[in-house]
Amino acid sequence: QLRLVESGGGLVQPGGSLRLSCAVSGFNLDDYAIGWFRQPPGKEREQLACITSPNADGNTYYVDSVKGRFTISRDNAKATTYLQMNDLKPEDTAVYSCNAENLAGFSYWGQGTQVTVSS
């Protein structure tokens, strides 16, 4: 069964850091690009970062609002993708989700993990 499970969310003070994990099972992570998304309360979901599959170019991409603060990485041996988030701000509060998509357009989502940035 195909699954993506996020973890690592929680409550953090402004300026703090969190590392989110997205563990996958049931498919070969090598064949998929992984994206991290978030949905703040009352707002639309937005993509934050993406890392392409090793079978493509393995490059990373970031939305401007998180460049220099967030880092996406993948460990295919552990079938896990990470989102390291530094210098967190209250506006980073959201439900964070990971997505896996292959070149054929098959796309899978995790259930999300809550990140709250507050003093």
C-alpha angles and dihedrals in degrees: 000000000000112000140168117189122188124203140164101071124131146116118317134169121246110279092028131119139234134181116214121201130204112196116194131198137174097041141056108267090202090073096053139076112221125215132187118215136177137200117202118206110287094001139101122268114262133194115240107178142353136197118196124224121275086241088063118038102299091227126154130227131191138191111241095248092065102032110126093015105059128051126192121203139162135213105197092185088061093037088232136125123201138205113200109199120194134177091021119200132202089252089062089071107121147108107280121210136179126220131197120202132173131203091265089062098251107149131189132186137204123224095253136240127238120241118189121185111194141132 
